[in-house]
Amino acid sequence: MMLITGPLWSGKREFACRVLGCTREELSARAVWDAQELAAGCQDLEALADRLAAHDAVLMTEVGGGVVPADPVQRASREAAGRLACLLAARADCVVRVFCGLPLVLKGECAL
């Protein structure tokens, strides 16, 4: 599994399509995106990470780079997303951060 992370609208889906050799329409069958949203309220992040790791690619938008929310639910959601990212990175063969459409390999070897 390849974990692809980066800010909103940074080119993660386009990169995933290029690397996986598929169209945007075909991507939904091979990858999960916005995985950070699945972490909110999840009681078993390990099990969620195991399920997601079965896909060819998992795309996550980076969260938590700004002001810490005052709302406890939003803080918990950000923490869960960060913990899920760590669990997925540990399971991934390759981790890539995409920024401004440019991929940066953080772990493993990926055919860019």
Order of alpha helices (4+ residues) and beta strands (2+ residues): beta-alpha-alpha-beta-alpha-alpha-beta-alpha-beta-beta
